[in-house]
């Protein structure tokens, strides 16, 4: 005869549900789009950010006897203005908070789940921007360097 639980108790059901939720959290898709963008953590007051920038270094093929082309890396200015805001907000009823055995776990999950929701929204916008900004006949030049998204 197999050993283990012979009847499903409330405690067994609680533990099973908690383990299933922890496992579900481990199986979430990885977020990867933030690797492709530069984040500005110390955004100044206001809605506009000006970042002085240096042009990109490029490579070219060389043939003996031909002149080398020197690409300029003059400084430029990147201006970023934001006009859209994201948020994630959650709540629980007073009855749930008072009566539920796992109300503290739900409360503790607010911040990580809100962070995940905002991160997913940012990743979606990054990939949407890459898809919208790419055209077949355009080299997508920024600071005199070609930027082509291929995917």
N, C-alpha and C positions, 0 to 999 in steps of 0.2 A: 504494500500500500504506500502511496506517495506521502511524504511528510509535507508539512506546511499548513497553510490556513485551510481549515475545514469549513468555516463559515466566513462570510464577508462582514467584518465589523466596521463600524464607523471609522475607527482609527486606521484600518487597512485602506479604506476608500480614500481617506484624506491623504495618506502617504502616497498612494498610487497617483492621485491627481497632482500632487506637488511634484513628483518625479517626472510625470508626463509633461508638465509645464516647463520644467528645467530642461528636459531633452528637446522639446520644441524650440526653446531659445537657442540651443546649441546648433540646431539645424537651419537657422536663418541664412539666407544668401549673404555672401561677403559683399561689402561695399567697396568698389575699386575706383570709382571715377575721381575721387579726390586726389589720386596720384597724378592726374593729368592737369591740375589747375594749381595756381599759387594762391594760398589763403592769406588774408591780411587780418591777423588777429588784433592788431592795435589800431582799429579804424578810428580816425579823429572825429571830433564833434561835427555835426552837419551831415549832409547827404552826398557830398562830393569829395573824392579822393584824387589827388594829383600825385603820380609817381614818376619821377625822372627815370628815364630808362636808357640803356645802352643798346645799340644794334647788335644783331646776332652775327657770330662768326660763321662763315660758309666754307665749303670745300668745292674744288673744281678739278676737272681732269687737266693734266699738263702734257703738252707735247714739246719735245725738244725743238728749240729754235723759235718758239712763239713767245710773245710777251706775256708776262703774268698779269692778270687782272687783279687790282687791289680793290677790295670791297670796303666801303666806308662803314664805320661803326659810330657815326655821329650820334650824339645823344638826342633823345626825343622826350615826349611826355605822354604818359598813359593817363587818361582821365576816366574815372569810374564814378558813375552816379547811380544811386539805388533809389527805387521808388516802389518796391514791393517788399512785403514783410511776411514772414512765416511764423507760425506759432503752433504749439500743441498743448492742449489743456484737457485735463481729466478731472473727474470728481467721483465720489461715491456717496450714496445716501447715508443718512445718519443711522437708519435701521440696519443697513448692511455693515456699517462700521461697528455698530454695537453688537450685532447678533452673529456675524460670520466668524468662523474659526480662523479664516485666513485673511481677514481684513488688513492685518499688519503687512502681510506679504504683498497684497495688492497695493497698499500705500507705498511700500518700498520699491515697487516696480514702476511707479509713476515716472521718476526721473530717467531711468535707463530706457524705458519705452518711448518717452517723449523725445529723447536724444536720437533714438533710432528712427522715429518717424520724421524728424527734421532732416536727418542725414539722408534718408531715402528720398525725400523731396529735393534736396540739393543735388543728389546724384542724378535723379531724373532730369532736372534742369540742365545739368552739365551735358548729359548725353543728347538731350534735345537741342542744345546750342550747337554741339558738334555737327549734328545732322542738318540743322537749318543753315549753318554758316558755310557749308561746303558746296561748291559748284564744280562741275566737271571741267569747265574751261577757265577756272580761276585758280591762281597759285596761292591765294589767301595770304598775301604778304602783310607782315607786321614788322615794323622796323627794318624794312628792306630785305627781309628774309622770308623765303617760302615756308608756309606752315600748312601742311596738307594732312587732314585726318583721313586715315584709311582704315576701314573696318569691315 
